[in-house]
């Protein structure tokens, strides 16, 4: 049986200040937890229904009822299993290949989708501005569908970081060179901007080439940042 203190603690991890304080975050759902179990992330506690425990070999699961799981879940419908996971130390991955840079991407769903797309296209490093949404936000974690455990993500002061970069830096803009006409090297940085304001002026001055996705239809004003990132990664990485 789950205790009131455990419920309070787990529910509190929905807030970033508590995640930072406790250095923990929540992973929910069978798909995401299956990916978690195959990763190097450290599980602190795992709560699951009798059915999940019977179908999985994780020996340290705490059995809870569906009703109890619903009390600690951030999902509209609790999904058989929830894990409390330790936040690992940030690490910078390989400097080879494409490194994605996010300049104040605020929407959790967008960030989650972007992480998933990086996993799909083999991008192993994302560099986020300090004001980009927290990757351990429950909506971000959920929308990555486990890709969070395979992509290295770090938060930095972008101006300080970009000043030291020695590979070409590309930035996504409404006006720029058509991505289809660009032949880029394998080792580059690609910057995607804020949903409403695009790439900030402070960051823009470090960009060596502005790129755009050709608006063939001519009617839609702009693309969602996650959609635009997916298209650009396909062009740069395929």
N, C-alpha and C positions, 0 to 999 in steps of 0.2 A: 504494500500500500504506500502511495506517495504521501509525504507529509506536507503540512501547510508551509513550513519553511522552505521545502524544496520547490513547491509551487511558486512561492513568492520570489525565490532566487531565479528560477528559470524564466518566469514571466518578466522579471526585471532586465533580463538580457536582451529584451527587445529594444532597450535604450542604449545608444552608443556610449554614454558616460559609464554605464554599468559594464558594458563589454570591455571598455578600456580599463576600468578599475579591476575587474576580475580576470581579464585576459582570456575570456571565453566567448564562444558564440554558439548558436543553435543550428543544427542540421536536421531537417525533417523530410520524411517520405522515403519509401522503399528504394527508389532509384538513386536518390542522393546519398542515402546511407550506404547502399551497396558500393557506390564509388568511394565513399569515405573509408570503408573497411579495406579497400584495396590501395589506400594511400598511406603516406607516412605521417598523416595528422594524428595527434594523440587524442583519444576519446577519454573523457573524464567520467562521464556517466551515460548510460543508454537505457531508455525506457521503451518498452515494447509490449504489444498485446501477446496473448498466449499463442495466437496463430502465427505471428512473426517469429517468435522464439522457436516454435516447432519446425518452422521451415528454414531456419538459419542456424549456423553453428557458433555464433558469438556466445561465449560462455558467461560473460559478466552482465548480461541484460537483466534489468529490473522489470519484472512482470507487472503490468498495470492494466486496468480495464479500459475499454474504449472511452468511457465517461471521464476517467482520470486523465487519459491522454489528451482529451479535448480541453481540459482545464489548463494545460501547460502549452498547448499548441498555438502557433500564430496563424495556422491555416483555417480557412472557413470550415473545412471538414478534415479532422485529424486523420493521419495516414499511417496507422499501425506502428510507427517507430519514430522516436526523437532522440537525438544525441546531443550532449553537451561536449563541446570540443575546445581544446586549448588553442589559442591563437599563436601560431608559430612566429619566430623571428623573421622579419623581412629579409629577403635575400635577392641579390641581383643575379639574374641568370646570365647566360652567355651574351656577349656583345655582338655575336655573329647573327646574321639574318635581319629580318625586319623587327624593329622595336616600336610598339604602338605607344603613343603619348596622348593622354587625355587631359584636356584643359577645362577643368570645372564641369565635367559631365555630372548632372545632378539627379537624373531620374534612375531609381534602382533597377527598373525593368530594362532600361537601355544599357546600363553597365553590365547586368547579368547576361544579356544577349551578346554584348561585345566580347565578354570573357569566353562565352561559348563559341563564338565565331573564331576567336584567336585559337582556341583548342582545335577547331575544325581545320583551320588553315596552317596549323603547325607553328603559330607565333607563341613563343614561350616567355616573353617579357612584356609587361605593361607597366608604364611609368605614369602615375597619376599626380595631378596637382593636389595640393593640400585641401582644396575645397571640393574635390570630386567626392561623390557619395561613398560612404564606407562600404568596402567589399563584404563586410560581415553583417551588414544589414540583412534581415531575414528575407526580404524580397529579392535582394541581389543573390543571396545564396540559393534560394529556391529556383530562380530563373536560370542559373548557370547549369543546373541539372548534373552537377558533379564536376564540371569543367574547372571549377574553382581550385580543385585539388591538383591540377596539372599545369597551371599557368602561374609563373612568378609575378607578383604584383607589389610595387613599392610606391610610397607616397613621398614626394619631394617638393622643394621649392623649384618650380620649373625653370625660372630664369637662371638660377644658380646651376642647375643640372645642364640645361641646353648650352650654356656658355662653355662647357667643357667637352661637348660632343664634337667628334672629328669625322663623322660620317655625314652624307647628305641628309638634309632635313626637309621633308615634304610636308605641306600643310593643305588641308581640304578647305576650299573656298567655293563660293558660288561662281566667281569668275577666276579662271586660271587656265592652265594648259590641259586639254582633254587627256584624261588618263590613258585613253586608247593609243595616243601618239607618243607616249613616254616609254623609253627603254631605260629602266633603272637598274642600278647594281643591286646585288642581293643584300648588302649591308646598308640599311637606311633607317631613319626615324620617320614615322608618319604621325602627324599631329591631327587630332580631331578636337573640335571646339565645343563649347557650351551649346545646349539645345536652342537657346533663344538668341544668344549674342555671338556665337561663333568663337573663333580664336581671338584671344585678347591681344591688344596692341603691344603689350610688354613681351608676349611670346612671339608675335608675328615677326619681330625684327630679326629673329634667329633662323627664320625659314629661308632656305635657299631656292625652293621652287614651289609655287602655288599650283595645285592640281584641282581639277573639277570633274564631275561626272556629267557627260553630255545629256542635256534635257531634250530628248528626242521628241517627246510629245508636245513640249512647249507650254503646257497648261499648269502643271503643278508647280507651286512656288518654290518648294524645297523638299528635301528628304529628311526623314527621321535619322538621327545621328547613328543609331545602331544599323539601320538599313544601309546608309552611306558607307559606314565602316566595312560592312560585309562585302559590298561591291568593290571597294578599293582593295581590300585584302585579297579578293579573288583575282584582281588584275595584277597585283604586285607579287602574289605568292604562287599563282598557278603556272 
